[in-house]
Amino acid sequence: MRTRTTLAKFVIEEQRRACGATGEFSTLLLDVATALKEIASLIARGRLAGVLGDAATDNSQGERQKKLDVLANEILLRACEWGGQLAGMASEEMEAPYPVPGRYPRGKYLLVYDPLDGSSNLDVNATVGTIFSILLRPQSGGEPGVDAFLQPGVRQVCAGYAIYGPSTMLVLTTGCGVNGFTLDPAVGEFVLTHPDLRIPEETREFAINASNERFWQQPVRRYVEECLAGRTGPRGADFNMRWVASLVAEVHRILMRGGVFLYPRDTKDPSRAGRLRLLYEVSPAAMIVEQAGGLASTGRARLLDVVPRALHERVPVILGSRGEVERLVRYHAEHDAGFDRPYTNPLFNVRSLLREP
């Protein structure tokens, strides 16, 4: 351990470099890490711990909760409420913000998170994660209201996620690059294993839920058709398609080997602009991706500039390798201007594998 950089050592060294740092942020980050270790332990034990299956309750958006959704949310609340660094928290599993109880001192930070992203994967033992963001509260004193949390991603102090896979990793940015820490279960510490992560610029992978193809807008349909056309199409290269049903897992794969992830706006439910939540899923993912050299967009706007209008607001998401996101943004602009040219197969004169409904 003397030759390895633990998360605690990394955070303290960064604190020493920051002019005027008080240690509050460092302490908060280590409290979050403690919660992530406990969640990782429960996930690893799975059925042995009796934590799999439905909780017989719905969250604030009417989605069925897993037992671990509820447990992970409670673990983060209990680990972070007492230290005096937070004024409040907000979570996918809670309809309203959670103010720090009056018996504890209140601090200057807000914590927002999805305690268990991709929880539908739990019962099949597939990858899940926790994603979070730390914000400064805009005013002091009293309980922070909803408005205090409705900040664009550019105002994040920190963004991170834990991915619970074959090993547990914590990936973190404070606005100066992205670093990855692997949990060493022998000593119970996160250890720096992936310093200065950068997203590869060249990629031949894209991730999208193809079952929604009939609802896609034309720019997304155009992009996917070109990828599927492979070497014989306008891209001149074969692409692979991936889908894990976990934003954390998708972002992590992109960090490791490049690619693009799409959960775009579609016509499946006209009342929703997108599927993923801006405040505590998309904004932290976007910050991590951009800090690693990638881009994150709705297709028509930079995701980090989008101001939430509600705690659980949903947005369309396109993020990953810079060149692919730039291409998709261009396709949206061309479509909106009325001069996009969808790919057609010159041999068969049909629209690739995906045709207009």
N, C-alpha and C positions, 0 to 999 in steps of 0.2 A: 504493500500500500504506500510505502514511502516514495516510490518512484512513479506513482500514478496520481493523476489529478482528479480528486473527487469533486462532486458538485459543490459541496460546502467550501472546499479550497478555491474552486473556480469563482464562486460568487463573492467570496471575501476578497480575493485578489482584484476582481473587477470593482468592488466597492472602494478599495484603497486608491484606485486610479480616478475615481469620480470625485470631482471637487464638490465639497459640501455634503457628501453622502453621510447619512445618519445611521445606516444599518437597518432601517425599517423595511426597505424593499428586500434586502437580503434575507431577513428573518421571515418575511411573508413567503418568499420563494421556497425556502426550506420547509416551511409548514405545508405548502402545496405538495412538495416532493414527498413528505411523510405520508400524506393522504394517498398519493399515487402508489406508494409501496404497499399500503394496506389493500387498496383495490386490486393491485397485481396479485397479491397473495390469495385473495378470495377467488379471483378468476382462475388462477393456477390450480386451485383445489376443486373448483367446479362442483360436480355432483357430490363429492366427498364432504363439502361444506354445506350442502343443502341449499345452495343459492341460485340454482338454475330454475327456469320455468317462469310463468307469468305471475305477476303480483296481484292479479284480479282487480287492478285499478287502471285508470287512464290518466295521462298527464294533462297539462292545461290546454294542449292542442287537440285533445280527444284521441290520442294515440295510446294503444295498449302498452302498459309498462311491464318490463321484466323485473323480477325481484332485485337483480343487481343494479338496475336503473335507480331504484329507490335507495338501496344500500350505499351505492357509490355517491349519490347526492348527499346523503346523511354524513358519510365519512368526510367529504370535503367541507361541509358546514362545520362539523365539530372540530376538525383540525385547524381551521382558519379563523374562526370567530373570536377566539379568546385572546389573541396575541397583541391587540392594540394597534395593528397596522391598517385594518379594514374599517370602512364605514358601512359597507353593505355588500351583498352578493346577489347575483341573478343567475338562473339556471334554466335549462330546457324543462326540467321537471317541476318548476314552480311557476305559478301563474303571475305572481307579483314579486318584486325585489324582496330580499330577506335582509332586514336591518340587523346590525350587530346588537345583541341583547344589552339592555341598559346596565347589567352587572359587569360588563367588560368595557374598557376604554375604546374610544373610536379613533381611527386613524384617517389618513388622507387618500387611501386607495379603495378602489372597487374591484371585485373579482367577478368575472362572468365566465360561464363554462357549460359545456355539455358533459355531464359526468360519465356517460358511457355511450360513445358514438358507435353505431353499428351493432346495437345490442341484439338485433335479430340474428346475428351470427353466433350468439352464445351457445345455443342448444346444439349446434353442429360443430362446435369447437373450432370456429374460424376466428380470424383476427378482429379485434375490437380496439377501441382507444378512448382516451379522455382528451378533450381539447379545451384550452382556456386562454383568457386574456386578462391583463391587468391594466386598469385605467386610473387616472387621477380624478378624484371627485372635483367638480367645478366650483363647489362652494363648501364652506366649512360650517360645522354646527348642526345639531339635530339629525334626524333620519333622512338619508338621501331618498328623494322620490324617483319616479320612473325617469323623469327628464334628465337626471344626473347621469343615467346610464346610456342615454341615446347620443353617443359620440361616434363620429366616423372612425374608421380603422387607422387613419393617419395619427390619431391621438393616443394610440396604444403605447403604454410604457413597456410592455412585454407581451409576447405571445408564445405559446408552447403547446405541446401535446405529448402524451404518453401513448405508446403503442404496445399492446400486450400480444405478442406473437411468440415464436420459439424462444426469444429472449425479450425482456421488457426494456424499452428505450424511452428516454425523455429527450425531446428535441426542443430547442429553446432559442429565442432571439430577444435581445433587448434593444434592437435597432442598430447593432454593430456586427452583422453577420449571423450565421446560424451554426449552432454546435449541438452535437448529439452525445448523449450519455447512456451507457448501458448499465442496467442494474446487475450488480454482482451479488447473487443470493448468498454466497458464502460469508459475506461481511455486511450485507444489507445496505450497500452504498451505491449510488449512481457514480459511474466512473467515466471520464471523458474518453471516448473512443472514436468519435467522428468530428474532429475540429474543422471549422470553416467549411461547412457543406456548401457545395455549389451544384446547381442543376445543370446537367449536360445540355448544351445548346442543340445538338443534333439528336433527333429521336425518331423512332419508328413504332411508337406505341400510342394508342389513345384509349381512354376509358369513358364509356357511356353506356347507359341502360338501353340496349337496343330494342327492348320490348315496347318502348315508348316511341319508336320511329314514326308511327302514323300521326303523332301529335307534334313533331318537330317543325320549327320554322325553316324556311327555305335556306338560309345561310348555313345552318347546322347540317341539314340534309346534303347540301352541296359538299361540305367538308368531308363528311363521312363517306359519301359516294366516291370521292376522289381517293380517299385512303383505301377503300375496298377494291378499287380498280387496280391497285398494285402497280407492278412494273409496266403494264400496258396502258395505264392511265396517265393523267397530266403530272402526277408526282414522280413517276418513273421509279418507284420503289415499293416494296411490299411492306405493309403495316400489320401489326398485331393488335387485337382488341382485348381489353381487360375490363373486369368489373368485380369489385370485392364487396360492394354495398356498405362501405365504411369510408367516410371522407378522410379520416386519419390514415387509414391504410393506403388510400389512393395517393394522398400527398406524400406519404413516406416513400412509396415506390418511385414517384417522380423525383424526389430528392436524391434517391440512390442511383437512378439510371435514366432519368429524363422521361418525357412523355407529356401528355395533356389530359386533363380531366374535365369532363363536361357534364353539368346538370343544368341544361339550358332552360330558358323560358319555352313553354309549349302551350298547346291548346287543351291539354287533358283536363285541367281545372281552371277555367278563365278567371276565377276569383283569386287565384294565387299567381304572383309574379314568378315564383320559383318554388323549389322544394326545400332548400337548405336555409337555415336561419342566419341572418346577417351578423347579428351582434356577437354571438358566442360560438359560431361555427365558421362562418365565411371570413369574417374580419381577421381572426387569428391565423387562419390558413393562408389568407392573402398576404399578410405581413411576413410570414415565414417564407413563402414562395418568392416574394419580391426581394427579401433580404438574401436569398440564395441565388439571385440572378435571373429569376423567372418573372412572369407577368401574371396578373389576375384581373379579370374583367367580367362585366355582365354581358359582354358582346358589344355594348354601346357606351360603357362608362368604366373608368377605373374603379375596382371594388373598394379600395381603401378610401376613396373620396365619397362614397355613398353614405349619407347620414340616415341612421335608423329613425323611422317614424313611430315605431312601436317595439316593445321589448322582444317580441317573437316574430318580427317581420321576416319574410322570406324573399330571397332574391335569386335570379339566375346566376350560374357560376361557370366560368371558363378560366382555368388556371393551369400553369405548367411551363414548359420550355418556351422561351421568349418568341422564337420564330413561329411556332404553331399558334400561339395566342394572337400574335400580330396578324397572322393570316386570317384567323376567324373574325377578328375585329374588322379587318378589311372587307371580308365577305358580308358582314352585317351592314357596313357603310355602303357597299355597292348595291346591296339589295334595297336599302332604304332610299337610295338615289334612283332606283329603277333600272339599273343597267348591269345587274349580275348575269352571268352566263353559266347555268348549271351544266355539270358534266354529262355528256351523253356518250354511250359506247359507240364508236364509229363502225364497229363490225356488225353489231346486231341492231343498231339504231333504237336502243331502249335505254332506260335510265338505270344502268348497273343492276345491283341486286335490290335496290330500294326504289320503288316507284311511287309516283304521286298517288295518293288515295283517290 
